Amino acid sequence: MDELPAPYHPENPAPDPWATLKAYTAARIALGRTGTSVPLREALAFRLAHAHARDAVYSALVPDKLLADLAPLQLPVLQVRSKAHDRQEYLQRPDLGRQLHEEAHALLKEHGPQDFDVAFILADGLSAEAVNMHAVPLLQRLLPKLQQAGLRVAPLVLATQARVAIGDEIGELLRAQLALILIGERPGLSSPDSLGAYFTYGPRPGLTDEARNCVSNIRPEGLNYDLAADRLFFLISESLRRKLSGVQLKDDTLQLT
């Protein structure tokens, strides 16, 4: 005869079969329950995660630290901003975050007659903290690959109050074949510091999302720096070789391993 299950006792509850899955994901699973609600611990954790996400949206780039960390890469660094004057306007007017402020045009044109292969833009986006934490470690791994391949890299650009499309205008002014923007992604409840890399071949204002490629969730808890650098190097090389980007360019790196 099959054994009957042990009776439930509040001081000795049966183990939750879902609990082991928590080791494989940061998603909010196996929360448990207290009556018809989640336990207080999980409710407080949710509120804390929400607060971290809100803080990420209002975080700011730390230029002094970024400049110091970028110095060993031995590339000039140019600082620009979008047409959004402050964070509030940036959040309310996405269109202004996609447009480069006029005062930056002359600065970029001064550095853009050399026909670069790749231009990198570091932009705050919706989580400047992601850029503060992850942009430099990624560049430390990616730039040597590009330089060893003989590619010409433009001066690095720091852009504030910026959205993805601002990279196209910057790339055009620098006369780069390809523009890649490292930007803080919209924060989630388990990932307030996720870095995204978006690039376009033949950058120019007016391009839309189908012309771009994206590698997202770059951070130690997501796509780690080494894998992200390898993937971006492959995609950049293919983009320059085939002279295109966007929906026509696929990531075949998994087929190569």
TIDRENNU-168849 format. One line per field, with one value per residue: residue number from 1; residue in three letters; x, z, y of N, C-alpha, C in turn. Coordinates in pm, 1 decimal. Each point is the difference from the previous one (the first is absolute). Layout:
! residues N
n = c(NUM/...)
res = c(ALA/...)
nc1 = c(X/...)
nc3 = c(Z/...)
nc2 = c(Y/...)
cac1 = c(X/...)
cac3 = c(Z/...)
cac2 = c(Y/...)
cc1 = c(X/...)
cc3 = c(Z/...)
cc2 = c(Y/...)
//
This chain:
! residues 257
n = c(1/2/3/4/5/6/7/8/9/10/11/12/13/14/15/16/17/18/19/20/21/22/23/24/25/26/27/28/29/30/31/32/33/34/35/36/37/38/39/40/41/42/43/44/45/46/47/48/49/50/51/52/53/54/55/56/57/58/59/60/61/62/63/64/65/66/67/68/69/70/71/72/73/74/75/76/77/78/79/80/81/82/83/84/85/86/87/88/89/90/91/92/93/94/95/96/97/98/99/100/101/102/103/104/105/106/107/108/109/110/111/112/113/114/115/116/117/118/119/120/121/122/123/124/125/126/127/128/129/130/131/132/133/134/135/136/137/138/139/140/141/142/143/144/145/146/147/148/149/150/151/152/153/154/155/156/157/158/159/160/161/162/163/164/165/166/167/168/169/170/171/172/173/174/175/176/177/178/179/180/181/182/183/184/185/186/187/188/189/190/191/192/193/194/195/196/197/198/199/200/201/202/203/204/205/206/207/208/209/210/211/212/213/214/215/216/217/218/219/220/221/222/223/224/225/226/227/228/229/230/231/232/233/234/235/236/237/238/239/240/241/242/243/244/245/246/247/248/249/250/251/252/253/254/255/256/257)
res = c(MET/ASP/GLU/LEU/PRO/ALA/PRO/TYR/HIS/PRO/GLU/ASN/PRO/ALA/PRO/ASP/PRO/TRP/ALA/THR/LEU/LYS/ALA/TYR/THR/ALA/ALA/ARG/ILE/ALA/LEU/GLY/ARG/THR/GLY/THR/SER/VAL/PRO/LEU/ARG/GLU/ALA/LEU/ALA/PHE/ARG/LEU/ALA/HIS/ALA/HIS/ALA/ARG/ASP/ALA/VAL/TYR/SER/ALA/LEU/VAL/PRO/ASP/LYS/LEU/LEU/ALA/ASP/LEU/ALA/PRO/LEU/GLN/LEU/PRO/VAL/LEU/GLN/VAL/ARG/SER/LYS/ALA/HIS/ASP/ARG/GLN/GLU/TYR/LEU/GLN/ARG/PRO/ASP/LEU/GLY/ARG/GLN/LEU/HIS/GLU/GLU/ALA/HIS/ALA/LEU/LEU/LYS/GLU/HIS/GLY/PRO/GLN/ASP/PHE/ASP/VAL/ALA/PHE/ILE/LEU/ALA/ASP/GLY/LEU/SER/ALA/GLU/ALA/VAL/ASN/MET/HIS/ALA/VAL/PRO/LEU/LEU/GLN/ARG/LEU/LEU/PRO/LYS/LEU/GLN/GLN/ALA/GLY/LEU/ARG/VAL/ALA/PRO/LEU/VAL/LEU/ALA/THR/GLN/ALA/ARG/VAL/ALA/ILE/GLY/ASP/GLU/ILE/GLY/GLU/LEU/LEU/ARG/ALA/GLN/LEU/ALA/LEU/ILE/LEU/ILE/GLY/GLU/ARG/PRO/GLY/LEU/SER/SER/PRO/ASP/SER/LEU/GLY/ALA/TYR/PHE/THR/TYR/GLY/PRO/ARG/PRO/GLY/LEU/THR/ASP/GLU/ALA/ARG/ASN/CYS/VAL/SER/ASN/ILE/ARG/PRO/GLU/GLY/LEU/ASN/TYR/ASP/LEU/ALA/ALA/ASP/ARG/LEU/PHE/PHE/LEU/ILE/SER/GLU/SER/LEU/ARG/ARG/LYS/LEU/SER/GLY/VAL/GLN/LEU/LYS/ASP/ASP/THR/LEU/GLN/LEU/THR)
nc1 = c(85.2/-37.8/114.1/-74.7/-22.1/113.2/-71.1/-62.4/115.4/-53.9/45.9/-58.8/-6.1/-74.3/111.9/26.8/-60.3/-57.8/28.6/31.9/-109.5/-7.6/68.2/-98.5/-69.7/8.8/-76.8/-114.4/59.9/-88.1/-90.8/-77.8/-69.4/-67.9/-81.4/-62.9/102.8/97.8/104.0/4.9/87.7/-84.0/-100.2/81.6/37.0/-128.6/-35.2/95.5/-35.8/-125.1/44.1/68.6/-109.7/-74.2/85.1/-4.0/-130.7/15.7/71.6/124.7/52.3/110.4/2.5/31.5/-82.4/-97.6/31.2/8.0/-113.4/-42.4/72.6/6.9/-119.0/54.5/-124.6/-8.5/-48.1/-111.3/-41.4/-118.6/-106.8/-115.7/-110.6/-5.2/-53.8/-93.3/5.9/-65.5/65.8/109.2/-59.0/-31.4/120.1/-37.5/-74.6/5.1/-20.7/-71.5/-2.1/109.3/44.8/-43.7/23.7/-47.3/-71.2/40.6/-22.5/-106.5/-37.4/52.0/-65.2/-75.6/114.7/14.4/-130.1/-50.8/40.1/34.7/-117.3/54.7/-124.0/30.7/-120.2/-51.9/-82.4/-61.8/131.9/34.2/-55.2/-76.7/4.5/-27.8/-77.6/-61.9/-8.3/74.2/-46.7/-112.3/24.3/40.6/-107.1/-83.2/50.1/68.2/-115.5/-62.9/85.7/-5.3/-128.3/69.0/-102.9/-42.5/32.8/-116.3/15.8/13.2/-130.2/-2.8/-119.8/-49.0/-99.7/57.1/-56.3/-42.4/-99.9/39.4/24.7/-113.4/-46.7/41.1/-41.3/-106.1/-6.5/24.5/-90.4/-70.6/55.5/32.9/-117.5/65.9/-120.9/74.6/-115.1/-38.8/-37.1/-124.4/7.4/31.2/-91.9/64.1/-8.3/29.8/98.8/-97.2/110.9/-39.3/28.7/-21.5/-1.1/43.8/-14.6/93.1/43.8/-125.8/-35.6/-103.8/107.1/-62.1/-74.7/-66.1/60.3/-40.6/115.7/-40.5/92.5/-87.5/-37.5/88.6/36.2/71.6/-119.9/33.5/20.7/95.4/99.4/58.1/-114.4/-31.1/127.6/-2.9/-120.3/36.3/113.8/-66.8/-97.8/91.4/75.9/-108.2/-35.4/126.7/8.5/-122.2/48.0/-41.5/-116.8/-47.8/-121.4/83.5/41.3/36.0/-26.2/107.6/33.7/-125.0/-11.9/82.6/-71.1)
nc3 = c(0.0/-83.6/35.9/104.7/-64.4/50.9/112.4/-54.1/33.1/51.4/99.7/-79.2/-80.8/-92.8/-48.9/-46.3/-87.2/4.1/128.2/-45.6/-65.8/123.1/2.7/-91.0/78.1/-43.0/-83.3/14.5/35.8/27.9/-4.4/-13.6/108.7/40.2/18.3/-36.8/77.1/-49.2/43.4/119.9/18.1/-74.3/74.7/105.2/-41.1/-30.4/114.6/54.0/-71.3/30.6/123.7/-10.4/-57.3/91.9/93.6/-68.1/-13.0/126.8/-20.0/26.2/-118.2/28.5/-64.4/120.2/56.6/-87.7/6.2/132.3/-1.0/-82.0/82.9/65.3/-49.9/44.0/24.1/-85.9/92.7/-72.5/60.4/-20.3/-44.2/34.5/-69.5/75.6/59.8/46.0/111.9/57.6/-71.7/36.7/118.0/-5.3/-52.9/-26.7/-76.1/108.6/65.3/-112.2/37.4/-71.1/111.8/-52.5/127.6/-11.3/-95.6/36.8/126.8/-40.3/-73.1/106.5/54.6/-101.4/-39.3/94.5/-22.8/121.3/49.5/126.2/37.4/120.1/41.5/111.4/18.5/76.6/-98.1/28.6/-4.7/41.2/106.1/-98.2/-52.0/115.7/8.1/-119.1/-35.7/101.1/88.6/-60.2/2.6/123.5/-21.5/-39.2/52.4/83.9/0.8/11.3/94.4/53.4/-25.1/49.3/83.2/-61.5/125.5/-7.0/29.8/126.1/5.8/97.4/-0.2/43.3/78.9/-25.2/-118.0/-37.7/-56.0/114.0/13.9/-70.9/68.3/115.3/-37.4/-47.5/110.2/58.5/-96.1/89.4/-44.0/127.7/56.4/114.6/54.2/108.0/36.5/105.7/14.5/-44.0/123.5/34.8/54.8/-92.8/-79.4/105.9/-27.8/-86.7/-61.8/-92.7/-106.7/-59.5/-119.7/-83.7/-116.1/-40.8/120.5/20.7/24.5/67.7/32.4/-23.3/90.9/-114.1/8.1/123.9/56.5/84.7/91.1/72.7/114.7/-33.4/80.3/111.4/40.5/-111.4/-109.0/38.0/49.3/30.6/35.9/67.7/42.6/21.5/53.7/66.9/30.7/17.5/69.9/66.9/11.6/27.7/85.6/37.1/11.2/53.7/69.7/112.6/53.6/116.0/-51.4/-87.9/118.1/-4.2/125.8/-68.4/105.9/35.2/-131.1/45.0/112.0)
nc2 = c(-119.0/101.1/64.6/34.2/115.8/50.3/11.9/105.2/56.5/111.5/-72.7/-88.6/108.3/-57.6/-52.4/121.6/-80.4/120.6/-14.6/-122.4/38.3/49.9/-113.3/-7.7/79.6/125.8/-71.1/64.3/-113.4/-98.4/95.4/-106.2/-27.4/103.1/-101.5/110.5/33.2/75.7/-70.1/52.9/-97.9/-73.6/41.8/-6.4/-122.0/-17.7/57.0/-74.7/-107.6/35.2/19.4/-114.8/-48.8/60.4/-41.5/-116.6/23.3/37.1/-109.1/37.6/30.2/-66.8/117.7/52.9/-87.3/26.6/128.0/-15.5/-68.8/97.3/72.2/-117.7/25.2/115.5/37.0/102.7/79.4/2.3/111.9/-57.7/66.2/-51.2/15.7/-109.8/104.6/-79.6/-71.3/97.9/90.6/-62.7/-16.0/128.2/24.1/-124.8/79.1/79.2/-112.5/-2.6/128.6/14.6/56.1/114.2/30.7/-124.3/58.1/118.7/-37.2/-64.2/104.6/63.1/-102.4/43.6/57.4/-94.6/0.3/4.3/-116.9/27.1/49.7/18.7/-15.2/63.3/-51.5/96.1/37.4/-113.0/-20.3/121.7/-56.7/-48.3/122.2/60.8/-106.8/-2.4/127.9/42.7/-88.7/36.8/131.0/-28.8/-71.4/95.7/111.5/-78.6/-62.6/117.0/41.8/-121.7/24.5/102.6/-1.0/107.3/32.0/61.5/128.6/-38.6/-20.5/91.4/-57.3/115.1/-42.4/-118.2/-18.4/-119.0/66.3/56.3/-129.5/-0.8/103.6/-52.5/-119.7/65.3/76.9/-118.0/-13.7/-68.9/-110.8/-15.9/22.8/-12.7/-5.4/20.6/-53.1/69.9/-127.4/-6.8/48.1/-124.1/-75.5/-71.0/106.2/77.7/-87.5/-21.6/-38.1/87.5/-74.4/117.8/-57.9/94.9/-60.3/87.3/38.4/37.7/123.7/-46.8/-72.8/-113.9/-62.7/-14.1/119.4/-32.0/-34.8/-92.8/21.4/-66.9/57.3/95.1/-96.2/-5.2/48.1/62.9/74.8/-84.4/74.4/-115.0/-58.0/110.3/6.1/-131.0/12.0/109.1/-59.7/-112.9/61.4/68.3/-106.3/-71.5/93.8/17.0/-131.8/-11.4/105.3/-55.4/30.9/-42.0/-6.3/55.2/45.3/-127.9/-33.8/-40.7/73.1/-26.2/22.2/94.0/-21.1)
cac1 = c(-85.2/77.1/-1.4/-74.2/88.6/-2.0/-90.3/64.8/18.3/57.9/138.8/80.0/-70.6/61.2/87.3/-61.4/75.2/43.4/103.4/132.0/13.5/51.4/144.3/25.1/-59.0/-30.4/-143.0/-73.7/-72.4/-0.6/-6.9/-73.5/-120.0/-54.0/-141.8/-21.8/99.2/138.7/59.2/45.1/136.8/-3.7/-64.4/100.3/102.0/-57.3/3.6/139.5/38.4/-65.4/73.8/126.2/-30.4/-26.3/127.7/79.3/-50.2/45.4/144.4/74.8/137.7/105.1/101.1/138.2/41.5/4.5/118.3/118.2/0.3/19.1/131.5/93.4/-34.6/77.2/-82.3/-61.6/-138.3/-75.5/-121.6/-108.7/-130.9/-113.7/-78.4/-74.4/80.2/12.7/-56.2/-145.0/-32.5/42.3/-101.4/-127.2/17.3/96.3/52.9/115.9/112.7/53.6/62.7/121.0/-2.6/74.8/134.8/93.0/28.6/133.7/97.8/11.3/52.1/144.1/65.9/-61.4/35.7/96.0/-68.5/16.6/-82.0/-95.9/-11.1/-66.6/-67.5/-45.5/-115.8/-67.4/-124.1/-91.6/73.6/139.8/79.3/46.7/117.8/105.0/50.2/31.5/50.5/146.7/44.2/-30.3/92.4/133.9/6.6/-38.9/88.1/119.3/-39.4/-18.7/129.4/79.6/-54.9/37.5/-109.8/26.3/-101.8/-13.6/-1.7/-117.4/-92.6/-90.3/-121.3/-94.6/-142.0/3.4/-66.9/77.4/14.4/98.9/122.9/4.8/44.3/140.2/78.8/8.2/88.8/136.6/26.5/31.3/-81.7/-92.1/-11.6/-46.6/-30.7/-17.2/-101.7/-73.2/-131.7/-112.2/24.4/-101.8/-2.1/115.6/117.0/2.0/127.8/22.9/60.6/-30.5/89.0/-74.5/86.2/-52.8/95.3/-40.1/-87.5/-48.1/-128.6/-118.8/-7.6/-91.1/52.4/31.9/134.3/96.6/14.8/9.0/42.9/-54.7/19.0/143.2/33.8/46.0/-110.8/-67.7/101.2/122.3/78.5/76.2/-92.4/-52.6/105.5/13.3/-118.5/4.2/108.3/-49.6/-102.5/62.0/80.5/-92.1/-68.3/92.3/29.0/-117.4/-48.2/-140.6/-32.7/-143.6/-68.6/70.6/122.6/-35.6/106.5/25.8/110.8/-32.5/22.4/143.3/61.5)
cac3 = c(0.0/-3.7/124.9/-1.4/25.8/138.1/17.2/-0.2/129.6/-31.3/42.7/-80.3/-128.2/-102.7/-87.1/-123.2/-113.7/-89.8/61.9/-59.1/-125.5/28.6/-24.4/-143.1/-55.4/91.9/-13.4/126.6/2.2/127.6/105.4/116.3/29.8/134.7/-27.9/-141.3/-43.2/6.6/131.2/20.0/-50.6/-145.1/-29.4/23.3/-103.9/-121.7/13.2/-10.4/-140.6/-71.0/34.0/-74.4/-140.2/-8.8/18.8/-121.5/-101.3/33.4/24.3/-92.6/-29.1/84.6/-104.1/48.5/15.9/-132.1/-71.5/59.3/-36.5/-143.9/-38.3/-49.3/-136.2/-86.3/-103.8/43.9/46.9/-23.8/79.4/-68.0/61.7/-91.4/10.4/126.3/91.7/130.2/4.2/-11.8/-141.1/-68.2/19.0/-58.7/-143.4/-58.5/-127.5/23.5/35.9/-121.9/-82.5/56.1/14.9/-109.4/39.9/-13.3/-140.3/-37.0/71.7/-64.1/-135.7/10.4/18.1/-88.5/-141.8/-20.7/-50.0/96.7/-18.9/109.7/100.4/121.8/79.7/131.6/27.0/125.0/-24.0/113.1/117.4/-9.5/86.3/-82.8/-73.0/99.3/50.0/-95.0/-131.0/-8.7/-11.0/-132.9/-96.8/22.8/-68.4/-140.6/-79.7/-52.6/-111.5/-117.9/-38.9/-58.5/-133.4/-85.0/-15.2/50.5/99.3/18.8/140.5/76.3/25.9/114.6/-31.2/111.3/-34.6/-137.0/-37.8/-93.6/-134.3/-4.3/-51.0/-146.3/-34.9/40.0/-94.8/-127.3/14.6/10.2/-126.6/30.2/-74.1/92.1/131.5/105.3/122.1/123.9/65.4/108.2/-44.0/91.9/111.7/43.2/144.5/38.3/-77.6/-14.8/-54.8/-122.8/-107.3/-135.9/-107.4/-125.2/-103.4/-135.1/-108.2/-73.9/89.4/-39.4/63.9/-68.4/-3.2/98.0/71.5/-84.8/-53.7/108.7/72.7/143.6/96.1/121.9/131.8/24.0/141.1/49.7/26.7/-126.9/-100.2/60.2/-85.6/-100.8/-103.5/-70.5/-88.0/-112.0/-85.8/-68.2/-98.4/-115.7/-70.7/-59.7/-114.5/-106.4/-47.7/-86.1/-118.5/-86.2/-19.1/40.5/138.9/21.4/-14.4/-96.4/62.2/106.2/89.8/-23.9/86.4/65.5/-96.0/-21.1/117.7)
cac2 = c(119.0/123.6/77.0/125.6/113.8/49.2/113.8/132.0/65.1/131.5/10.7/-91.2/-9.9/-83.1/79.9/47.9/-57.0/107.1/82.4/-24.4/74.8/133.8/1.8/13.9/122.3/110.5/31.4/-9.7/-126.8/-72.1/101.6/-48.2/78.0/7.6/15.4/30.6/98.1/-45.8/28.3/137.8/12.9/16.1/128.9/104.2/-14.1/58.3/146.4/41.7/-11.5/110.0/121.9/-3.4/30.2/144.7/69.7/-17.0/93.3/134.6/1.6/85.3/-40.8/58.2/25.8/-3.6/-139.9/-61.1/50.0/-63.5/-142.0/-11.9/52.1/-103.3/-43.0/89.6/61.4/125.1/-11.2/122.3/3.2/69.8/-21.4/7.2/124.0/-0.4/80.7/-64.4/-134.5/4.6/18.8/-122.7/-104.0/42.8/26.5/-95.1/49.1/85.6/-85.1/-61.8/103.0/57.9/145.8/64.6/42.0/-111.9/-28.3/47.2/-82.3/-131.2/16.5/19.8/-129.3/-97.2/-10.9/-108.2/-120.0/-108.6/-119.4/-16.4/105.8/-44.8/101.7/-43.4/85.9/-34.4/-73.0/-10.2/-46.9/42.2/-86.8/-111.6/47.3/20.8/-127.4/-107.0/42.1/-8.6/-140.3/-53.2/59.5/-55.3/-129.4/10.9/85.9/-69.6/-86.6/84.2/55.8/-107.9/-24.5/112.7/95.6/135.1/33.9/144.5/41.2/-40.3/110.8/-9.9/76.3/4.2/13.4/-52.6/-124.2/-82.1/57.3/107.9/-57.8/10.0/135.3/11.3/-78.5/70.9/115.3/-50.2/-68.8/-139.7/-97.1/-66.0/64.4/-91.2/73.0/-75.1/81.8/-62.8/-44.7/19.8/-92.1/-94.0/-20.8/-81.3/44.2/145.9/44.8/-75.7/79.8/-42.5/46.2/12.5/56.5/15.2/23.2/119.4/77.2/132.4/27.7/-47.2/-145.9/-57.4/-116.2/-116.0/19.6/-17.6/-126.3/23.0/-102.3/58.2/-62.7/-18.3/17.2/-131.5/-91.4/-27.7/-34.9/52.6/89.1/-73.2/-47.6/116.6/50.7/-93.8/10.7/129.0/-1.9/-75.0/76.1/118.1/-46.0/-38.3/120.7/74.3/-81.1/-9.6/136.7/8.9/-32.5/-10.3/-128.8/-86.0/-49.6/-94.0/-45.4/-142.3/-43.0/-127.2/-107.1/-13.9/-62.7)
cc1 = c(89.1/-10.6/-82.5/96.3/-11.6/-93.7/77.5/10.3/70.5/145.2/92.1/-66.2/74.6/87.4/-71.3/79.1/49.1/124.0/136.7/20.9/54.4/150.3/32.8/-53.9/-19.6/-146.6/-71.8/-87.8/6.4/-3.0/-65.3/-125.6/-30.7/-148.4/-20.7/101.6/139.2/54.5/51.2/140.1/1.1/-66.1/98.8/110.7/-47.9/7.5/143.3/47.5/-61.3/73.4/133.4/-23.1/-26.8/129.2/85.0/-42.1/53.9/149.5/69.6/137.7/95.9/119.2/142.8/50.1/9.0/124.3/127.1/9.9/26.4/140.6/95.9/-31.4/64.5/-78.7/-52.3/-145.0/-67.8/-130.4/-105.0/-129.6/-109.0/-70.2/-87.7/85.3/19.6/-72.1/-151.1/-42.6/38.5/-107.0/-131.6/8.0/104.5/63.2/123.6/123.1/63.1/77.9/118.3/-14.5/93.4/143.9/103.0/41.9/142.3/107.6/20.7/57.8/151.1/74.9/-45.6/44.2/84.0/-64.1/25.9/-87.2/-110.9/5.7/-78.7/-59.4/-43.0/-110.0/-74.5/-127.0/-89.5/64.4/145.8/89.9/53.4/126.8/116.9/66.5/58.8/64.0/150.8/48.2/-29.2/97.1/141.3/18.3/-24.9/99.5/126.3/-31.4/-13.7/133.8/90.0/-48.1/28.1/-109.4/35.0/-115.9/1.1/16.9/-128.5/-85.5/-85.1/-120.3/-97.5/-140.3/-24.0/-80.9/74.0/28.6/102.4/133.5/13.0/49.5/147.1/89.2/16.3/97.4/146.1/44.5/48.5/-88.7/-108.5/1.3/-59.0/-19.2/-19.8/-88.9/-70.1/-141.5/-106.3/12.8/-118.9/10.3/112.8/126.0/-2.3/125.4/35.8/50.2/-38.1/100.3/-78.9/94.2/-71.4/115.8/-50.5/-88.1/-35.8/-135.0/-115.7/-11.2/-92.9/52.2/36.7/139.7/108.6/6.2/19.3/53.4/-34.5/36.2/146.4/29.3/40.7/-112.3/-78.0/99.1/132.3/85.7/72.1/-90.0/-56.3/103.1/17.3/-115.7/1.4/110.7/-42.7/-98.6/57.7/80.1/-89.0/-71.2/89.4/30.7/-116.0/-64.1/-151.1/-11.7/-150.6/-53.2/70.5/126.3/-36.4/122.9/17.8/107.3/-29.5/23.3/149.8/68.0/-23.9)
cc3 = c(0.0/132.7/-17.6/25.7/144.4/10.0/5.1/140.8/-24.9/41.8/-80.7/-136.9/-97.4/-90.3/-129.9/-119.2/-98.5/52.5/-64.6/-129.5/23.2/-25.0/-145.6/-59.8/108.8/-8.4/132.9/-2.7/140.6/117.8/126.8/21.6/148.3/-14.7/-148.3/-55.0/3.7/139.1/7.7/-55.9/-149.8/-39.8/18.6/-105.7/-131.6/5.2/-10.7/-145.0/-82.7/27.3/-74.5/-147.4/-18.5/15.2/-127.2/-107.6/24.3/29.8/-108.0/-26.8/96.3/-91.7/49.3/12.4/-135.9/-76.9/53.7/-41.3/-149.2/-45.2/-49.4/-140.8/-105.6/-122.1/52.1/42.7/-15.9/78.8/-69.6/76.9/-106.3/14.7/125.0/105.9/136.3/-2.1/-18.0/-145.7/-81.2/9.2/-67.3/-151.2/-58.5/-129.5/19.2/37.9/-120.0/-86.1/72.8/9.7/-102.5/38.4/-15.4/-144.9/-39.0/65.3/-70.9/-140.5/0.1/5.0/-102.5/-143.8/-33.1/-49.3/89.9/-38.6/104.0/92.4/119.0/74.0/131.5/43.1/123.9/-22.5/121.6/122.7/-15.9/83.7/-77.3/-75.7/96.2/40.0/-108.6/-131.3/-12.0/-3.0/-135.6/-103.4/16.2/-70.9/-150.4/-83.2/-48.9/-117.3/-128.9/-50.8/-62.3/-140.8/-95.8/-21.2/65.8/88.8/22.7/147.7/68.5/29.9/121.5/-27.9/116.8/-49.6/-140.5/-13.9/-116.6/-130.6/-7.6/-53.9/-150.9/-44.1/34.3/-98.2/-133.8/9.5/11.8/-127.0/24.9/-83.3/88.7/133.7/98.5/128.4/114.7/90.0/109.9/-44.3/105.0/116.1/28.6/149.8/47.2/-71.7/-19.2/-68.0/-127.3/-110.7/-135.3/-98.4/-130.7/-105.5/-134.9/-97.3/-81.0/84.0/-56.8/68.5/-84.0/-10.4/110.7/46.8/-90.4/-61.4/104.4/46.0/147.8/70.2/136.6/124.5/26.7/144.3/53.3/23.0/-126.7/-101.8/47.5/-102.9/-111.9/-113.3/-80.4/-97.4/-121.8/-98.0/-78.9/-105.0/-126.3/-80.9/-68.1/-124.8/-118.5/-58.7/-95.0/-128.6/-98.9/-26.8/27.6/149.1/10.3/-28.2/-98.7/58.1/119.7/82.9/-16.9/93.6/65.2/-93.2/-20.4/115.1/-0.4)
cc2 = c(124.4/72.3/125.9/113.9/45.3/118.9/130.7/52.7/131.8/14.1/-90.7/-19.7/-90.1/86.0/37.4/-54.3/105.1/72.8/-19.7/78.1/140.2/10.3/29.7/129.9/104.4/40.0/-26.7/-125.1/-59.4/96.7/-52.0/83.0/-4.5/27.8/20.2/98.5/-61.7/30.1/143.4/20.6/24.9/131.1/114.3/-5.7/60.6/152.4/51.2/-5.5/112.8/131.3/5.3/35.5/148.6/79.3/-8.4/99.1/140.7/6.7/83.1/-59.3/69.6/27.5/-13.5/-143.4/-69.0/44.0/-63.5/-147.0/-20.5/40.5/-109.0/-49.1/88.4/47.7/132.8/-24.5/135.6/-7.2/86.5/-24.2/9.9/134.3/4.0/70.3/-64.5/-134.1/0.0/16.7/-123.5/-108.2/35.1/19.3/-95.2/50.6/85.9/-81.1/-68.4/99.0/62.1/152.2/64.5/33.8/-112.3/-24.8/39.1/-85.6/-133.6/10.8/20.4/-132.6/-102.8/-6.5/-122.4/-129.4/-120.7/-118.7/-7.6/120.6/-54.8/120.0/-63.3/95.9/-47.7/-81.8/0.6/-62.6/37.1/-90.1/-120.2/38.7/20.0/-131.6/-90.1/44.5/-18.1/-145.2/-62.6/55.1/-54.3/-133.6/11.7/79.9/-71.5/-92.5/81.7/54.2/-106.3/-35.8/115.2/102.6/133.2/42.2/151.0/36.2/-47.5/122.2/-33.7/89.7/-7.7/32.5/-55.0/-128.1/-64.3/73.0/112.5/-51.6/10.8/137.7/19.5/-76.1/69.0/116.7/-42.2/-71.9/-142.0/-92.1/-61.7/74.1/-99.5/79.1/-98.1/83.6/-78.8/-34.4/30.3/-99.3/-90.7/-21.9/-91.4/45.1/151.3/52.6/-75.2/92.6/-58.8/57.2/-2.8/56.3/3.4/18.4/118.9/90.7/136.7/22.5/-52.9/-150.3/-50.0/-135.4/-117.2/10.7/-25.9/-144.8/31.5/-124.0/56.1/-80.3/-32.7/39.5/-137.1/-99.4/-36.4/-53.3/58.4/73.4/-75.0/-48.7/116.5/56.2/-90.4/15.6/130.6/4.3/-74.1/84.2/123.8/-40.2/-35.8/121.3/78.6/-77.7/1.8/135.9/11.8/-27.6/-11.9/-139.1/-94.1/-62.5/-86.6/-37.2/-149.5/-54.7/-133.3/-117.9/-26.9/-71.9/-148.6)
//
